[in-house]
């Protein structure tokens, strides 16, 4: 019996060491502390707890941002700006418009958009279609009011530095709580959308209600459009494109 207990203890120690090593390896693969340090000043400025910084998907985020910084935006372009839900859409093909530039980045938040906004608005693009905020709620644990404050700063900067740009504020889409692994709720998303609609009125920008078009009978993201409860499939993107098409070509 004693040998069995010793063997079990030794196995437990080995497994714990393996899990710790694996965790360290993942952190290093995601860029380590150097990437973390790049984000700390901005997060502190906006009052985001540093413990929540792990929400950033560092390798993909920084690699894609590095690529997008080298692809100039023209004044005639239509920019789609947001997180992974925007990132995964083939907008130029969906809307048959080569002037569309996809500036979505997976895992992005209102904080990340603020950080990279100058590269987008310096050339004063024709239009910006903006959808952002769900990762603030889910990954950073921010409240709808806190997210709307950062969102307002985004709109303020666009208005000041690119006043001729037509901005389209797209509502944040619902989630399916039975499939989605995250901390936000549809109640918080609805509250945020109310804030966004108020901001659209305040800035005289166009608010586009996409949220209601993706709901099922239980007022959550319809499983017709998703596998994981938050990201979208091809049917959903076709529906989305159809809903915004009049605004793209107006």
N, C-alpha and C positions, 0 to 999 in steps of 0.2 A: 504493500500500500504506500509505504514511504517513497519507494522508487517511482511509483506512478505519480505521486504528488510533485516530486522533484521534476519529473519529465514534463508535467503539465505547466509548472512554473517556468521552466526553461523555454518551452514552446511559446508561452504567453509573452515572455521578454523578447524573444526573437521576432514575434509578430509585431509587437509594439515598435521595435527598432525599425522593422521593415516599413511600417506605415509612416513613421516619422521621416525616414529617408525619402520615401516616395513624396511626402508633402513638401520637403525641402527641394526636391527635384522639380516639382511642379512650379514652385515659386520662382526658381531660377529660370525655368523655361519661359515664364511669363514676364521676364525682364528684371526680376530682382528689385533691390532697393533703389537702384538708379532711376527706374521708371517711376517708382513711388515718389521719389523726391521731386520729380518734375511736376507732379500734380498737387503736392501739399500746399503751396502758397495760395493757389486759386481756391482750393477747397476750404482752407482756413478763412479766406476772405468772405466766402459765402456761408460760413457757419456750419459746414458739414463735418460731423465727427470723423476724425482720421481713421478710426477703426473700420469705417465703411468704405474706404478707398478700394478695397479688394474687389468691388463691383466692376472696376475697369478690366476689360479683357485686353491686357497690355500688348501682346505680340501683334494680334490682328489690328487692334485699334491704331497703334503707332505705325505699323507698316502701311496700312491703308491711308492714314493721314499724310504720311510722307509721300505717298504716290499722288494723292490729290493736290498737294501743295505744288506739284510740278506740272499740273494740268490747268492751264489758265482758263478763267471764265471770261466770256465776252459780254458786252452790254446787251447783246441780242439773245442771250441764253435764258433758259427757264431752268431754275435750280430746284431740285427736290432735296430737302434738307431734313435729316432726322437720324434715327437709330437703325437697328437691324431690320425693322419692318419696312423702312424706306430702302435701306441698303439692298435688300433681297429682291426688289422689284426691277425688272428690265423695262424701265419707263420709256426710253426712247423707242423701243420696239412695240411696247404695249400701246403707246399713243401715236406711233408712226410719225415721230417728230425728232429729227437729229439735233435740234437746238436744245433738247433736254439734257441736263447734266445731273447725274446722281451723286449727291454729296451726303448720303446716309452712311453712317458707320455703326457697326454692331456694338452694342453695349453703351452707346452714347446717351448723354443726359443733357439737360439744359446747361449744366456747367461746362460740359465738353463743347457744346455748340457755341457758347460764349467765347470759349478759348480759341476756336478756329474761325469765328465769324469774320474777322477782318479780311482773310483770304477770299472770302465769298463775296463780300459786299464792296470791296475796293473798286471793282470794275462796274459797279452799279448794274446788276443784271436786270433783265426785263421783268421777270417774275420770280418769286420764291414760294414754293409750296412747303409748308413747315408742319411736321408732326414730331413732337418730342414730349417727353414727360413720364412715360410709364416706367422707365428705369430709375428715375428719381424716386418714384413711389415705392417700387419693388426692391431695388438694389441698395438705395441710399436711405430708405426709410423716412423720406421727407414727406411733409404734409402737403395737401393740395395748395394751401395758401403759400407755403414756402416755395413750391415749384412755380406758382404763378408769379412770384416776385422775381425769380430768375428769368422767367419767360418774358416778363415786362421789360427787363433790361435788354433782352435780345431785340425786342421790337423797338425800344428806344434807340438802340445803336443803329438799327436799319434805317429808321426814320431820319436820324441825324446825318448818317454818312451815305445813304443811298435813297434819297427822298422820292426819286422817280420810280423806284421798284414797287411793283404791285405785289403785296403779300397776301397769301391765302393761308389762313390758320385752319388746319385740319384737326378735327376732334380726335382725341386719343381713342383707340379702338377698345372694345371690351375684351375681357379674358374669359376663359372657361375654367372656373376654380377646380373642377374635378380633374383637369388635365395639367394645369399650369403649376409648376413648382416655383413659387415665389410668395412674397409677403403682402402684396397689394390686394385690394378688393375692387369689385365693380362699383361699390359705393364710393370709394375714393376716386375712381376714374370718372364717375359721373360728376362728382364735386369739382374735380379739376376742369372738366369740360365746361362747367358753368362759369368758372373763373376765366377760361379762355374765350368764351363767348363775350363776356364783359370786356375783356381786353380788346377784342376785335372791334367792339362798339367804340371803345375809348380812342383807339387809333384810327378808326374809320377804315379798317381792313376787312376783307371778306372772310367770314367764318363758314366753313363747310362741315356740315354734320354728316360724318361717315358712320359714327357710332351706331346710330339707330338702324342702319342698313345691314349690319352684321350680327344682329341679335337673334336668338332663338326665342321660343315661347317662355323661357325662364329668365329672359333678360340677361343672358350671358352669351359669349361668343359661340356662334353656331358651329357645331362639329363638321358641318359641310365645308367649312373654310379652314380648318386647322387640324394638326395632329397633336401638337404639344400644348394647345390651349392659349397660345399667344401669337406665334408666328403663323404666316399665311401660306396657303397653297395657291396653285395656278388659277383655280376658279375664283378665289378671293381677289387676286390681283386684277383679273379681268373685270370683275365687278367694280372694284375701286377705280380703275381707269375709266370705265364708262361713266361713273358718277362725277368725275372731275373733268372729263373731256370738254364740256362747254367752257369751263374756266381756262383751260389750257389754250384753247383756240379762239377765245373771245378777243 
